[in-house]
Amino acid sequence: MWGPSGVITAAKVNIVTSDNVTWEDAFQFDPPAGTGCCEPQPPYWPCGSTGPTWTFAGQKFVMDIKGNRGVTATNLTLDNGPTGSTLFVVDDSTNRILHANVPQQVLLGQTGATGATGAGLIPGEYDYNFIMYDGSNPPIRIMLMQGKFILEHGV
């Protein structure tokens, strides 16, 4: 289901980076597991919750970046599924932490990298979605994030 600003079950996160650096933002999905009431769990967890049990084990990640939601073609797709791709690196599978590892030349479409397709980006504002998928056939795909991807012109 689409809400006023996108898929209502995915986190809305705007990403801003420069066109003269490697994009290296890190993300954590759900806080680390805990026990008992309140701390360290978010207040919306019931007492006795032990936190999330899902992990990044066996998962791959893809980000599609488009000029707007209405177009079919992507300006840039970043996928760590292909063998040898390091565009997204899982830092901690259990605590669901990963980081982007996208060189400047890939963002701009000046050179390819394993897992990168598309013409690249020019400074501006784009829409993106970030999807986790597994190795099943067909793969189970879960949208984790969506929002604006803003590429600013560096000095």
Secondary structure, 3 states (H helix, E strand, C coil): CEECCEECCCEECCEEEECCCCECCEEECCCCCCCCCCCCCCCCCCCCCCCCCCCCCCCEEEEEEECCCCCCCCCEEEECCCCCCCCEEEEECCCCEEEECECHHHHCCCCCCCCEECCCCCCEEEEEEEEEECCCCCCCEEEEEEEEEEEECCC
